[in-house]
């Protein structure tokens, strides 16, 4: 994502991650108040802004939000979340041409909705991240798409570029044929 996360948001995320990792069966019942925290909303706005993107159905751009006063806009959003009056707006539908001549539908939420969605991700991601198995690296921050390799038994496996080599008795540690990356055992 490219933006440095403020220490206060990192601390919150770390606490949520550690709790979820240490107590996998723990139920997080009260997270909504974390979504409307000022630091979380501001970081969510910065992330949404960094991705650029077209305006939603309301036609409001990031430039308009900032020229009208970002602080006041954020306060209004925070208050509507805090009081429970926030309601998402309809998504603007546009169609993107596909190489085969067809069209792919694309939904564009308003900036306000993008910020709330991103704030929810900032709060929820550490909890779900703690539950991911190591093999689910592509879903982790900084992860990339999987690479197919053949392991010594000839099975295709998805492996991480930095995964340790498969350790099998009598086999040397070396990259496997096909992708030049070591195979990873499936658990």
N, C-alpha and C positions, 0 to 999 in steps of 0.2 A: 504494500500500500504506500510505502514511501514516506509517510509522515511519522514523526516521532510521537509516541503516545505519552501524554503527561504522566508524571509519577503517581498522581492520585488515582488515575484510571488504572494504571499498571498494578498498583497496590490492591485495588478492588478486584481486578481480574485474577491476581495471584491468590488472594484469599479464597475466592470462589473455586478456583482450580484445585487448590490444596484440600479444601473441604470435600469437594467431589471425589478427589483421588483417594483420600484417606478413608472416606465413608461412602462407598459406592451406592449403598442403599438409602442414603440420606435424601429426604425430599426437601427441595427448596420451595418454600411456600410464599415467601414475601420478597419478590425481586422487582416488582413494579416501581417501587420507590427509588431503586437504583437507576432505572431507565430515565427518569426525569431529573436526575442530579445535573447540576449546571455543567460540571466538568465533563460528564459523559455526553451530554447534548452538544457541547461545544466541539468536542473531539469528533462526534458523529457528523456535525456540520462540516468540519474541516475535511473529513474523509469523503463525504458526498461532494463537496466542492472540488476536491482534487480529481474526482472521476469525470468532472465536467458534466456533460449531458444536457439534453434539451429540456425546456420547461414542460410541466404537466398540463392538465386541462385548465388550470387557472392562469396560465401564461406567464407566471412569475419566474424570473431568472435570478441567478445568484447575485448578479450586479444590482438588480432592483432591491433585493433584500438588504444588501449592504448599503446602498444609497439611502434607503428609507430608515436605516438604523438596525444593525444586526443585534445589538444588545436588547433593544425593545422587542424585536421579533422573537429572539430566544426567550425572553421573559414571558411573552404571550404563549409561546409553545409550551414552556415549562408549566405555566399556570393551568393551561387546558389539560395537560397530562395529569397534573397533581389533583385537580378537581374532578377528573373523570369526564370532562366535556369534550375531549379530543375525539374527533371522528375522521377516519381517513376519507379522502376524496376519491372520486372515480379516477380510473387510470386512462390516460390518453392512449388510444390505439393508433398505431401507424403500421405500415407494411413495408418490409424490406425485400427487394428483389433477390431471388435465389438464382444460382448459376443455371439451373435447369429451366428457367423462365417463369417459375412459380413465384409466390410471395410468401414470406414468413411474417406472421403477426408479431408485433412487439408492443408491450405495454410500458408506458412511461409515467411513473408516479410523479406527483407534485414534489417540489423540494421539501416541503414540510413533511410529507409522508416518507420521503427518502431518509431524512434526518432521524425520524422516529424509528424506522426500520433498522437503520445502522446502529442507533443507540441500543436497540434490543439485541442486536448481534454482539455488540461489545460486552453486554452483560451475560448473555446466554452461551456464547461460544466457549469460554473457559470451562463451563460445566460439562458440556458435551465433549469437548476436547479431552477431558480427563478419562472419558469412557472409551475413546477410540483405541482399537488395537494398533500395535505398531505397523501392521500391514496396511493400515488406512492412511498412509503418509500423504497421499495426494489431497486429502481433505484438510490437512494441517496447514497452518500459516507457513508460507515459504515452500510448501510442497509443490510437486509438479506432477504432470501426468505420468502414468505408469509406463514401464518398459517391459516388453515381453522377452523372456529368455527361456532357454531350455535348461533344466537341471540335469544332473547325471542320470536320472531315471528316464529322461526324455519327455517329462511333463512340462507343459508351458506354465510359467508362473509370472505373476506381476511382481516386479522388484523395484526397489528404490535405488536410485543412482548411487547412493552412499551406503547401501545395505552391506552388512558383512557377508563374506562368502559362506556358502553352505558347507557345513562341517560334517563330513561323513567318514566313518572309519575306513582307512585304506584309500582315501581319495585326497589328492592334493588340493590346496586352495588356489584356484585360478578362475579367471572369468570363463563363463560358459559360451559355447558357440552361439552365434546369432546376433548378440547385441554387445558383446564385449564387457558386460557387467556381470557381477556375481549373482547367482540365484539365491533366493531367500526361501527358507522352509515355510510352509503354510501350517499354522497351528490349529 
